[in-house]
Amino acid sequence: IQAAGGLVKNEKGEYLFIFRRGSWDLPKGKLDKGETLEQCAVREMQEETGLVEITLKEHLCTTYHTYDEFGKHILKESYWYHMEANSDGTLIPQTEEDITEIVWMNPDSIKKILPLAYPSIREVIHKAGIL
């Protein structure tokens, strides 16, 4: 399965994180038929956070992880992009995706929550050179 998402930075140097199913995460989702990875990344960011005005930047990295769904072992290939957005946009957690919190975090805050993030999210943060 292919997916795309982003690491969004605001004008204050903070990064957007979501809290979902007991872990800190970054917005991402599955690629829809007929859309590009870049379109998917922006769409998922908008759907999961409520942000409307997002500037897509360059590709950051690609991560891989596996999970089980309905008795099948699935490999998920996630394409991550640098993105920018203004911090004054209204944040609306997509509760149907089990997102309960959305927070702008500075690098010190990210360092504290990173142990509660998925390994692939830690990889994105390290590849971005934030910590």
Disulfide bonds with the S-S distance in Angstrom:
none
